Amino acid sequence: MIEWKQLEIQGTRLAAQPQDCYTLYISSRSSRESALAEATVIVRVEDDLKAAFAEAAKAADRTTSQLIRDFMRDYVRRQTEQAEYDTWLSQKVEAGRAAVRDGRLKSNDEVEAHFARRRAEGLRKADETGF
């Protein structure tokens, strides 16, 4: 049976959570010496995960807060890159569809002949330069 406990932080009561879970608080304070703005993230994790993460962070000579900030930045970067790729791909697909609608198409034979000429030209240039 899971035992539940109430959490109280600086006088604010939070929702109950299972007794075998920890709440990891990531907090940074803004100061003239620090570029970090004040922010707090609350993450609920199991005992084993918390202990393993803290041990791995210590082995890497990093704090859990540093690692989680790194993970968050990496996630945001990857999501931004994915969104940019999705936009690029959508534009390419739409350009292809527009070409089909406008009748700007080439048959397979035309494409094969075009690239056969390009390959032959490349081989000719390679022979001339001794490659």
Buried (B, 14 or more C-beta within 10 A) or exposed (E): EEEEEEEEEEEEEEEEBEEEBBEBEBEBEEEEEEEEEEEEEEEEBEEEEBEEBBEEBEEEEEEBBEBBBEEEEEEEEEEEEEEEEEEEEEEEEEEEEEEEEEEEEEEEEEEEEEEEEEEEEEEEEEEEEEE
